Amino acid sequence: MRKILVGILVLIAAGIGWLTYNWYGQHYGGEPFGAAFALTDQKGEPITEQALRGQPSAVFFGFTHCPEVCPTTLYELAGWLNELGDEGKNIRAYFVSVDPERDTPEIMDTYISNFSDRITGITGDPEKVFAMAKSFGIFWKKVPTDDGDYTLDHTASVLLLNSQGDFFGTIAYGESPDAAKAKLKRLAAGS
């Protein structure tokens, strides 16, 4: 009976692996991860998907009114990049707002300056921002608060892209610093 259960589990795992591989192959096979976009950086300058080409990138989607996940992630990401020093000097980091109605370039610039000058903020027209987020497989949802305002639930992982813009991996929220830095080292070395 135990062998049958193990066999079933192996088949299920293989099936899930095949489905995941197939999904990424259909959506991103031979193509850079995410779709083309034309948005604005935190300095008010145009930014496109070309910013994610030519060097490895770490991309995080969040919002400036986020109470915990976003400031923690940006603080950790800035620290990891700083600790890597020359090993990670070619990695570019981006913070894309999923709250573009509130996150203007000026607000993004002030917010990001609290963390690092190595992180570039991206915002813009809500429809275009949301199209970009969707093309990267990012989840976000407005959640009303009792005081009539709102917060956002959103994907909390940092996406890693190689220098061709292809998906390289993720750093999960709360992942150990050693594991995160190892992933960033592999990203920098492989691009």
Z-matrix of the N, CA and C atoms (Angstrom, degrees):
N
C 1 1.440
C 2 1.534 1 111.08
N 3 1.343 2 116.14 1 -40.04
C 4 1.455 3 121.01 2 -179.30
C 5 1.535 4 110.49 3 -62.35
N 6 1.345 5 116.98 4 -40.70
C 7 1.466 6 120.76 5 179.51
C 8 1.525 7 110.49 6 -63.71
N 9 1.292 8 117.64 7 -36.95
C 10 1.469 9 121.38 8 178.84
C 11 1.522 10 110.02 9 -65.40
N 12 1.340 11 116.78 10 -44.50
C 13 1.463 12 120.50 11 179.05
C 14 1.527 13 111.50 12 -63.19
N 15 1.323 14 116.13 13 -42.07
C 16 1.464 15 119.95 14 177.81
C 17 1.530 16 109.59 15 -63.39
N 18 1.306 17 117.12 16 -42.79
C 19 1.459 18 121.37 17 177.92
C 20 1.517 19 112.01 18 -60.84
N 21 1.313 20 117.08 19 -42.16
C 22 1.467 21 121.10 20 178.57
C 23 1.528 22 110.13 21 -64.53
N 24 1.325 23 116.80 22 -43.49
C 25 1.461 24 120.55 23 179.35
C 26 1.528 25 111.34 24 -62.88
N 27 1.328 26 116.73 25 -39.70
C 28 1.466 27 120.49 26 177.94
C 29 1.526 28 109.75 27 -64.15
N 30 1.315 29 117.97 28 -42.86
C 31 1.462 30 121.37 29 178.56
C 32 1.522 31 111.26 30 -63.87
N 33 1.318 32 117.36 31 -42.07
C 34 1.467 33 120.70 32 178.16
C 35 1.519 34 110.56 33 -62.60
N 36 1.349 35 116.96 34 -46.56
C 37 1.466 36 120.98 35 179.19
C 38 1.527 37 110.80 36 -61.27
N 39 1.328 38 117.02 37 -42.73
C 40 1.463 39 120.61 38 178.63
C 41 1.528 40 110.35 39 -63.52
N 42 1.317 41 116.32 40 -40.57
C 43 1.465 42 120.69 41 178.82
C 44 1.522 43 112.07 42 -63.30
N 45 1.321 44 116.60 43 -44.07
C 46 1.461 45 120.44 44 178.48
C 47 1.525 46 109.89 45 -64.48
N 48 1.325 47 117.09 46 -42.58
C 49 1.462 48 120.61 47 177.65
C 50 1.514 49 111.49 48 -60.88
N 51 1.321 50 117.28 49 -44.09
C 52 1.463 51 120.93 50 179.36
C 53 1.515 52 110.49 51 -63.49
N 54 1.348 53 117.84 52 -43.92
C 55 1.466 54 121.09 53 179.85
C 56 1.526 55 111.12 54 -62.22
N 57 1.327 56 117.04 55 -43.23
C 58 1.466 57 120.86 56 179.40
C 59 1.527 58 110.30 57 -63.66
N 60 1.323 59 116.30 58 -47.55
C 61 1.465 60 120.62 59 178.85
C 62 1.525 61 110.57 60 -60.08
N 63 1.314 62 116.26 61 -44.64
C 64 1.455 63 121.60 62 -179.62
C 65 1.526 64 111.03 63 -62.84
N 66 1.348 65 116.87 64 -43.17
C 67 1.465 66 120.65 65 -179.56
C 68 1.524 67 110.15 66 -62.40
N 69 1.344 68 117.44 67 -49.18
C 70 1.462 69 119.92 68 178.74
C 71 1.515 70 110.73 69 -63.38
N 72 1.317 71 118.06 70 -37.72
C 73 1.449 72 121.07 71 178.07
C 74 1.518 73 112.41 72 -62.25
N 75 1.329 74 116.75 73 -41.27
C 76 1.457 75 120.48 74 179.03
C 77 1.520 76 111.67 75 -70.41
N 78 1.320 77 116.48 76 -37.16
C 79 1.456 78 120.14 77 -175.23
C 80 1.529 79 113.83 78 -89.64
N 81 1.331 80 117.16 79 -31.17
C 82 1.449 81 118.79 80 -173.47
C 83 1.521 82 113.83 81 -133.62
N 84 1.327 83 118.09 82 2.98
C 85 1.455 84 120.60 83 -177.51
C 86 1.518 85 112.09 84 -59.92
N 87 1.319 86 116.81 85 118.14
C 88 1.451 87 121.18 86 178.56
C 89 1.518 88 114.02 87 76.02
N 90 1.295 89 117.99 88 -0.31
C 91 1.455 90 122.29 89 -179.30
C 92 1.513 91 109.14 90 -119.77
N 93 1.335 92 116.98 91 151.25
C 94 1.458 93 118.35 92 172.86
C 95 1.532 94 110.26 93 -61.74
N 96 1.307 95 115.06 94 151.76
C 97 1.464 96 121.99 95 -179.46
C 98 1.525 97 109.01 96 -68.45
N 99 1.324 98 117.46 97 139.15
C 100 1.460 99 121.11 98 -179.61
C 101 1.514 100 111.36 99 80.16
N 102 1.329 101 115.06 100 168.16
C 103 1.461 102 121.03 101 -178.51
C 104 1.525 103 110.49 102 -101.87
N 105 1.319 104 114.81 103 169.32
C 106 1.461 105 120.33 104 174.49
C 107 1.525 106 108.97 105 -61.69
N 108 1.326 107 116.16 106 145.95
C 109 1.470 108 119.48 107 176.99
C 110 1.522 109 109.12 108 -147.47
N 111 1.321 110 115.70 109 156.42
C 112 1.465 111 123.50 110 175.45
C 113 1.524 112 106.31 111 -135.49
N 114 1.334 113 116.19 112 100.70
C 115 1.456 114 121.64 113 -175.91
C 116 1.527 115 109.67 114 -127.42
N 117 1.330 116 116.45 115 -159.09
C 118 1.458 117 121.94 116 -177.01
C 119 1.523 118 109.22 117 -129.98
N 120 1.341 119 116.66 118 138.41
C 121 1.456 120 118.36 119 175.64
C 122 1.531 121 109.89 120 -86.71
N 123 1.326 122 116.58 121 179.49
C 124 1.462 123 119.84 122 -173.88
C 125 1.527 124 112.70 123 -71.38
N 126 1.315 125 118.01 124 -9.02
C 127 1.471 126 121.93 125 175.95
C 128 1.531 127 111.34 126 -95.16
N 129 1.350 128 116.47 127 1.07
C 130 1.456 129 120.90 128 -179.66
C 131 1.510 130 113.60 129 86.12
N 132 1.339 131 116.97 130 8.67
C 133 1.465 132 121.88 131 -179.31
C 134 1.521 133 110.51 132 -92.39
N 135 1.338 134 117.38 133 149.77
C 136 1.461 135 119.83 134 176.93
C 137 1.532 136 110.96 135 -63.87
N 138 1.317 137 115.60 136 145.46
C 139 1.468 138 121.71 137 175.60
C 140 1.524 139 108.09 138 -141.99
N 141 1.320 140 115.99 139 137.37
C 142 1.464 141 121.29 140 -179.53
C 143 1.525 142 109.61 141 -126.57
N 144 1.316 143 114.81 142 -178.54
C 145 1.466 144 120.90 143 178.49
C 146 1.525 145 111.70 144 -61.12
N 147 1.324 146 117.92 145 -18.89
C 148 1.469 147 120.46 146 179.01
C 149 1.527 148 111.86 147 -63.26
N 150 1.326 149 116.99 148 -22.43
C 151 1.471 150 120.46 149 176.15
C 152 1.525 151 111.02 150 -64.54
N 153 1.329 152 116.68 151 -23.50
C 154 1.463 153 122.00 152 -178.76
C 155 1.528 154 111.84 153 -94.64
N 156 1.303 155 117.22 154 14.90
C 157 1.465 156 122.20 155 179.09
C 158 1.534 157 108.86 156 -120.23
N 159 1.301 158 116.96 157 151.00
C 160 1.454 159 121.29 158 174.49
C 161 1.518 160 114.39 159 93.37
N 162 1.302 161 117.30 160 -12.85
C 163 1.462 162 122.44 161 176.20
C 164 1.525 163 107.51 162 -158.00
N 165 1.326 164 117.91 163 157.62
C 166 1.463 165 118.97 164 178.22
C 167 1.527 166 110.30 165 -68.96
N 168 1.338 167 115.08 166 151.00
C 169 1.464 168 120.38 167 -176.49
C 170 1.520 169 111.28 168 -134.31
N 171 1.330 170 114.42 169 147.48
C 172 1.462 171 123.06 170 170.38
C 173 1.523 172 106.02 171 -116.45
N 174 1.329 173 116.89 172 121.19
C 175 1.466 174 121.73 173 -173.53
C 176 1.527 175 109.16 174 -122.23
N 177 1.331 176 115.43 175 126.34
C 178 1.461 177 121.41 176 179.85
C 179 1.517 178 109.19 177 -125.52
N 180 1.324 179 116.58 178 131.20
C 181 1.461 180 122.46 179 178.31
C 182 1.522 181 108.78 180 -103.10
N 183 1.329 182 117.22 181 129.19
C 184 1.461 183 121.34 182 -179.01
C 185 1.514 184 110.73 183 -166.62
N 186 1.339 185 117.06 184 -153.48
C 187 1.462 186 120.88 185 179.36
C 188 1.516 187 110.20 186 -157.16
N 189 1.328 188 115.99 187 153.13
C 190 1.462 189 120.75 188 -171.95
C 191 1.521 190 113.95 189 -72.10
N 192 1.311 191 118.63 190 -20.72
C 193 1.465 192 121.42 191 178.34
C 194 1.536 193 112.14 192 -88.21
N 195 1.308 194 116.94 193 4.94
C 196 1.465 195 122.83 194 -178.70
C 197 1.534 196 108.86 195 -64.30
N 198 1.329 197 117.13 196 129.67
C 199 1.457 198 119.27 197 -175.12
C 200 1.528 199 115.42 198 -78.13
N 201 1.344 200 118.65 199 -26.99
C 202 1.460 201 118.61 200 -173.10
C 203 1.521 202 114.40 201 -140.75
N 204 1.323 203 117.52 202 -56.76
C 205 1.462 204 121.66 203 -171.54
C 206 1.530 205 112.25 204 -59.76
N 207 1.318 206 117.23 205 -48.40
C 208 1.474 207 119.97 206 -175.56
C 209 1.517 208 112.91 207 -67.57
N 210 1.339 209 119.23 208 -51.08
C 211 1.469 210 116.49 209 179.27
C 212 1.527 211 112.70 210 -63.23
N 213 1.325 212 117.06 211 -36.06
C 214 1.463 213 120.18 212 178.21
C 215 1.525 214 110.39 213 -63.91
N 216 1.320 215 116.91 214 -46.95
C 217 1.463 216 121.23 215 -178.50
C 218 1.526 217 111.28 216 -63.63
N 219 1.320 218 117.19 217 -45.20
C 220 1.460 219 119.73 218 -179.44
C 221 1.530 220 111.20 219 -65.97
N 222 1.309 221 117.35 220 -39.29
C 223 1.464 222 121.57 221 176.98
C 224 1.530 223 110.22 222 -62.02
N 225 1.335 224 116.11 223 -47.07
C 226 1.467 225 119.80 224 179.89
C 227 1.521 226 111.59 225 -65.34
N 228 1.329 227 117.17 226 -44.63
C 229 1.466 228 120.92 227 -180.00
C 230 1.525 229 110.73 228 -59.78
N 231 1.321 230 117.24 229 -45.36
C 232 1.460 231 120.86 230 178.05
C 233 1.531 232 110.64 231 -60.38
N 234 1.317 233 116.66 232 -41.82
C 235 1.466 234 121.00 233 179.09
C 236 1.517 235 112.47 234 -65.40
N 237 1.333 236 116.89 235 -43.18
C 238 1.461 237 120.40 236 179.66
C 239 1.529 238 110.77 237 -62.67
N 240 1.320 239 116.26 238 -45.20
C 241 1.465 240 119.73 239 179.86
C 242 1.527 241 110.19 240 -63.01
N 243 1.323 242 116.79 241 -39.81
C 244 1.459 243 120.86 242 177.90
C 245 1.530 244 110.85 243 -63.66
N 246 1.330 245 116.73 244 -43.83
C 247 1.466 246 120.74 245 179.99
C 248 1.522 247 112.26 246 -65.17
N 249 1.327 248 117.43 247 -32.53
C 250 1.464 249 120.22 248 179.38
C 251 1.526 250 111.56 249 -68.95
N 252 1.311 251 117.52 250 -26.02
C 253 1.456 252 121.36 251 179.28
C 254 1.516 253 111.94 252 56.44
N 255 1.331 254 116.04 253 -130.50
C 256 1.461 255 120.72 254 -177.90
C 257 1.526 256 112.99 255 -63.16
N 258 1.329 257 117.11 256 -27.43
C 259 1.476 258 119.77 257 179.56
C 260 1.522 259 111.79 258 -62.00
N 261 1.325 260 117.16 259 -30.15
C 262 1.457 261 120.52 260 -177.31
C 263 1.511 262 114.40 261 -114.78
N 264 1.343 263 116.67 262 16.89
C 265 1.466 264 119.17 263 -174.86
C 266 1.526 265 113.55 264 -65.50
N 267 1.333 266 117.89 265 -21.30
C 268 1.465 267 120.22 266 -179.47
C 269 1.531 268 113.03 267 -87.77
N 270 1.316 269 118.36 268 -4.82
C 271 1.475 270 120.85 269 179.58
C 272 1.523 271 109.26 270 -82.05
N 273 1.310 272 115.59 271 128.75
C 274 1.468 273 121.14 272 174.02
C 275 1.526 274 107.92 273 -103.30
N 276 1.314 275 115.58 274 141.24
C 277 1.466 276 120.89 275 -178.00
C 278 1.531 277 109.55 276 -116.66
N 279 1.350 278 115.36 277 141.39
C 280 1.455 279 121.57 278 -177.96
C 281 1.524 280 109.91 279 -133.52
N 282 1.335 281 115.30 280 140.68
C 283 1.457 282 122.97 281 174.67
C 284 1.521 283 106.71 282 -119.00
N 285 1.336 284 116.51 283 110.97
C 286 1.466 285 122.26 284 -176.92
C 287 1.526 286 108.35 285 -102.07
N 288 1.331 287 116.82 286 124.68
C 289 1.456 288 120.68 287 -179.08
C 290 1.527 289 111.37 288 -77.81
N 291 1.329 290 116.14 289 131.67
C 292 1.464 291 120.68 290 171.09
C 293 1.536 292 109.21 291 -99.47
N 294 1.340 293 115.99 292 15.78
C 295 1.465 294 123.76 293 177.43
C 296 1.533 295 108.87 294 -132.40
N 297 1.345 296 116.95 295 57.01
C 298 1.463 297 119.51 296 -173.65
C 299 1.527 298 114.02 297 -65.96
N 300 1.344 299 117.79 298 -17.89
C 301 1.464 300 119.29 299 177.59
C 302 1.525 301 110.63 300 -63.69
N 303 1.324 302 117.59 301 -36.81
C 304 1.464 303 121.69 302 179.79
C 305 1.527 304 112.19 303 -99.28
N 306 1.317 305 117.13 304 -29.90
C 307 1.467 306 121.22 305 -173.67
C 308 1.523 307 111.67 306 -90.48
N 309 1.324 308 114.85 307 81.18
C 310 1.460 309 121.41 308 176.05
C 311 1.537 310 108.88 309 -73.97
N 312 1.323 311 117.50 310 166.27
C 313 1.465 312 118.32 311 176.57
C 314 1.537 313 112.49 312 -55.61
N 315 1.322 314 117.63 313 -40.46
C 316 1.464 315 120.87 314 -178.99
C 317 1.521 316 111.36 315 -63.86
N 318 1.319 317 117.11 316 -43.92
C 319 1.467 318 121.26 317 178.90
C 320 1.523 319 109.99 318 -65.68
N 321 1.330 320 116.84 319 -42.38
C 322 1.466 321 120.69 320 177.89
C 323 1.523 322 110.45 321 -61.19
N 324 1.337 323 117.39 322 -42.25
C 325 1.459 324 120.87 323 -178.56
C 326 1.527 325 110.90 324 -62.63
N 327 1.322 326 116.76 325 -46.18
C 328 1.465 327 120.86 326 178.84
C 329 1.523 328 110.57 327 -62.29
N 330 1.320 329 116.75 328 -44.49
C 331 1.466 330 121.99 329 -177.86
C 332 1.528 331 111.31 330 -63.89
N 333 1.314 332 116.40 331 -50.70
C 334 1.467 333 121.18 332 -175.60
C 335 1.527 334 111.48 333 -66.83
N 336 1.335 335 116.85 334 -31.87
C 337 1.468 336 119.40 335 -179.54
C 338 1.527 337 112.06 336 -62.97
N 339 1.328 338 117.22 337 -17.15
C 340 1.465 339 121.00 338 175.92
C 341 1.520 340 112.50 339 -73.82
N 342 1.324 341 117.56 340 -13.99
C 343 1.461 342 121.27 341 -174.40
C 344 1.522 343 113.02 342 -111.82
N 345 1.331 344 116.75 343 -54.77
C 346 1.462 345 118.97 344 -173.70
C 347 1.513 346 110.47 345 -169.84
N 348 1.323 347 115.82 346 147.71
C 349 1.457 348 119.58 347 172.59
C 350 1.525 349 111.03 348 -84.19
N 351 1.330 350 116.95 349 -0.24
C 352 1.473 351 121.17 350 177.89
C 353 1.527 352 112.60 351 -90.35
N 354 1.331 353 117.20 352 -7.01
C 355 1.464 354 120.96 353 -179.14
C 356 1.520 355 108.84 354 -103.19
N 357 1.323 356 115.92 355 128.80
C 358 1.460 357 122.24 356 178.85
C 359 1.522 358 108.94 357 -103.56
N 360 1.320 359 116.14 358 129.22
C 361 1.461 360 121.03 359 177.30
C 362 1.513 361 110.97 360 -86.19
N 363 1.322 362 115.76 361 144.89
C 364 1.464 363 121.39 362 178.40
C 365 1.521 364 108.44 363 -130.40
N 366 1.331 365 116.29 364 130.68
C 367 1.455 366 122.97 365 177.03
C 368 1.529 367 107.34 366 -148.71
N 369 1.319 368 116.95 367 -169.45
C 370 1.458 369 119.12 368 178.84
C 371 1.507 370 111.82 369 149.38
N 372 1.310 371 115.04 370 -159.16
C 373 1.460 372 122.23 371 179.57
C 374 1.523 373 109.10 372 -57.24
N 375 1.341 374 117.80 373 127.32
C 376 1.473 375 119.72 374 -176.11
C 377 1.529 376 114.82 375 -51.94
N 378 1.316 377 117.87 376 -43.68
C 379 1.463 378 119.44 377 -179.17
C 380 1.527 379 111.41 378 -61.31
N 381 1.317 380 116.18 379 -40.04
C 382 1.463 381 120.03 380 -179.97
C 383 1.527 382 111.69 381 -71.45
N 384 1.329 383 116.52 382 -39.43
C 385 1.467 384 120.07 383 177.11
C 386 1.524 385 109.79 384 -62.20
N 387 1.329 386 116.36 385 -46.04
C 388 1.464 387 119.91 386 -177.55
C 389 1.528 388 111.46 387 -66.93
N 390 1.327 389 117.16 388 -34.04
C 391 1.470 390 120.20 389 176.29
C 392 1.535 391 109.65 390 -65.02
N 393 1.328 392 116.86 391 -41.09
C 394 1.464 393 120.13 392 177.63
C 395 1.522 394 110.16 393 -62.59
N 396 1.334 395 116.23 394 -49.47
C 397 1.469 396 120.53 395 -178.53
C 398 1.526 397 110.67 396 -57.94
N 399 1.312 398 116.12 397 -44.08
C 400 1.467 399 119.97 398 -179.80
C 401 1.525 400 110.97 399 -62.31
N 402 1.329 401 117.00 400 -40.01
C 403 1.463 402 119.87 401 -178.61
C 404 1.531 403 112.22 402 -67.55
N 405 1.332 404 116.96 403 -20.35
C 406 1.457 405 121.41 404 176.48
C 407 1.531 406 111.69 405 -94.60
N 408 1.323 407 117.15 406 4.66
C 409 1.460 408 120.74 407 178.76
C 410 1.520 409 113.33 408 73.72
N 411 1.325 410 117.33 409 26.53
C 412 1.457 411 122.26 410 -177.50
C 413 1.524 412 110.33 411 -87.92
N 414 1.335 413 115.31 412 135.88
C 415 1.460 414 122.57 413 174.72
C 416 1.522 415 108.49 414 -96.11
N 417 1.321 416 117.20 415 138.02
C 418 1.459 417 122.54 416 170.69
C 419 1.524 418 108.10 417 -153.60
N 420 1.314 419 115.33 418 148.65
C 421 1.462 420 120.53 419 -178.73
C 422 1.522 421 108.75 420 -156.57
N 423 1.345 422 116.02 421 129.82
C 424 1.458 423 120.38 422 175.12
C 425 1.520 424 109.06 423 -70.09
N 426 1.325 425 115.05 424 137.50
C 427 1.462 426 121.75 425 178.51
C 428 1.529 427 107.63 426 -127.28
N 429 1.346 428 117.44 427 112.66
C 430 1.468 429 119.72 428 179.79
C 431 1.533 430 111.42 429 -63.11
N 432 1.323 431 115.78 430 145.18
C 433 1.456 432 121.28 431 175.87
C 434 1.523 433 109.37 432 -106.69
N 435 1.317 434 116.80 433 164.51
C 436 1.472 435 121.84 434 -176.56
C 437 1.518 436 113.15 435 -62.94
N 438 1.319 437 117.93 436 -24.15
C 439 1.468 438 120.68 437 -177.93
C 440 1.528 439 113.18 438 -88.79
N 441 1.343 440 117.53 439 9.38
C 442 1.454 441 121.89 440 178.43
C 443 1.513 442 114.21 441 89.49
N 444 1.314 443 117.28 442 -3.90
C 445 1.462 444 122.35 443 177.61
C 446 1.533 445 108.21 444 -89.08
N 447 1.306 446 118.07 445 -159.65
C 448 1.457 447 121.41 446 175.79
C 449 1.515 448 109.72 447 -152.02
N 450 1.305 449 114.43 448 160.42
C 451 1.457 450 122.75 449 169.95
C 452 1.521 451 106.14 450 -126.27
N 453 1.300 452 118.12 451 -176.27
C 454 1.458 453 121.34 452 179.86
C 455 1.517 454 110.55 453 -134.75
N 456 1.316 455 115.68 454 133.93
C 457 1.464 456 121.13 455 165.83
C 458 1.531 457 105.49 456 -89.19
N 459 1.323 458 116.65 457 138.83
C 460 1.463 459 118.39 458 -177.76
C 461 1.523 460 110.58 459 -157.38
N 462 1.324 461 115.65 460 161.87
C 463 1.450 462 122.34 461 174.71
C 464 1.525 463 108.00 462 -57.29
N 465 1.317 464 115.96 463 134.10
C 466 1.470 465 120.08 464 -174.55
C 467 1.528 466 113.29 465 -109.30
N 468 1.311 467 118.39 466 12.77
C 469 1.465 468 121.23 467 -179.71
C 470 1.518 469 111.22 468 -95.17
N 471 1.318 470 115.85 469 150.14
C 472 1.457 471 122.52 470 171.51
C 473 1.524 472 106.40 471 -89.27
N 474 1.325 473 116.58 472 126.66
C 475 1.459 474 121.18 473 177.22
C 476 1.523 475 109.07 474 -87.93
N 477 1.313 476 116.52 475 136.58
C 478 1.455 477 122.29 476 177.94
C 479 1.524 478 108.67 477 -109.62
N 480 1.331 479 116.77 478 128.18
C 481 1.459 480 122.60 479 -179.73
C 482 1.515 481 108.97 480 -122.48
N 483 1.332 482 116.73 481 137.40
C 484 1.458 483 119.24 482 177.25
C 485 1.528 484 110.15 483 -76.09
N 486 1.309 485 117.48 484 -178.89
C 487 1.462 486 120.47 485 -174.04
C 488 1.529 487 113.85 486 -68.90
N 489 1.328 488 117.28 487 -13.10
C 490 1.466 489 120.12 488 174.35
C 491 1.525 490 111.49 489 -90.84
N 492 1.327 491 117.01 490 -2.98
C 493 1.458 492 121.06 491 -178.09
C 494 1.514 493 112.88 492 87.90
N 495 1.339 494 117.63 493 9.06
C 496 1.458 495 121.74 494 179.54
C 497 1.526 496 110.22 495 -83.51
N 498 1.325 497 115.47 496 149.36
C 499 1.462 498 121.74 497 177.47
C 500 1.519 499 109.66 498 -60.36
N 501 1.335 500 116.93 499 128.94
C 502 1.457 501 122.82 500 -178.87
C 503 1.522 502 111.77 501 -113.29
N 504 1.336 503 116.78 502 -28.09
C 505 1.458 504 121.27 503 -178.94
C 506 1.513 505 111.26 504 157.06
N 507 1.326 506 115.75 505 -168.15
C 508 1.464 507 121.40 506 179.22
C 509 1.525 508 109.85 507 -138.59
N 510 1.308 509 114.13 508 159.43
C 511 1.453 510 122.01 509 166.57
C 512 1.515 511 104.79 510 -116.94
N 513 1.323 512 116.68 511 116.82
C 514 1.463 513 121.52 512 -177.30
C 515 1.522 514 110.33 513 -76.33
N 516 1.317 515 115.90 514 151.12
C 517 1.468 516 120.58 515 174.62
C 518 1.528 517 108.06 516 -61.34
N 519 1.307 518 116.42 517 129.87
C 520 1.457 519 120.77 518 179.78
C 521 1.515 520 114.18 519 84.54
N 522 1.333 521 117.91 520 2.31
C 523 1.468 522 120.33 521 178.36
C 524 1.531 523 109.09 522 -63.82
N 525 1.310 524 116.60 523 150.24
C 526 1.469 525 119.78 524 -177.46
C 527 1.528 526 109.87 525 -62.00
N 528 1.329 527 117.22 526 143.90
C 529 1.463 528 120.19 527 178.51
C 530 1.526 529 112.90 528 -56.82
N 531 1.334 530 117.23 529 -38.98
C 532 1.465 531 119.53 530 -179.87
C 533 1.525 532 111.48 531 -63.26
N 534 1.330 533 116.82 532 -42.91
C 535 1.467 534 120.60 533 179.05
C 536 1.525 535 110.54 534 -65.96
N 537 1.326 536 116.92 535 -41.79
C 538 1.464 537 120.59 536 179.83
C 539 1.530 538 110.69 537 -62.99
N 540 1.324 539 117.29 538 -46.27
C 541 1.465 540 120.38 539 179.91
C 542 1.528 541 110.94 540 -65.01
N 543 1.324 542 117.43 541 -36.55
C 544 1.474 543 119.79 542 177.54
C 545 1.523 544 110.53 543 -62.98
N 546 1.332 545 117.24 544 -40.82
C 547 1.455 546 120.31 545 178.59
C 548 1.531 547 110.73 546 -65.13
N 549 1.325 548 116.65 547 -42.17
C 550 1.459 549 120.35 548 178.45
C 551 1.526 550 111.12 549 -64.48
N 552 1.320 551 118.13 550 -38.25
C 553 1.468 552 121.71 551 176.96
C 554 1.528 553 110.33 552 -62.27
N 555 1.360 554 115.99 553 -45.76
C 556 1.472 555 119.33 554 178.76
C 557 1.537 556 110.47 555 -62.54
N 558 1.331 557 115.86 556 -40.07
C 559 1.464 558 119.83 557 178.85
C 560 1.520 559 110.46 558 -61.17
N 561 1.337 560 116.80 559 -47.78
C 562 1.466 561 120.87 560 -179.20
C 563 1.515 562 111.68 561 -64.15
N 564 1.318 563 117.20 562 -41.39
C 565 1.468 564 121.99 563 -177.32
C 566 1.518 565 111.83 564 -70.89
N 567 1.327 566 117.25 565 -31.87
C 568 1.461 567 120.58 566 -174.43
C 569 1.508 568 114.36 567 -89.41
N 570 1.305 569 117.67 568 -0.19
C 571 1.474 570 119.04 569 -175.84
C 572 1.508 571 112.02 570 -113.34
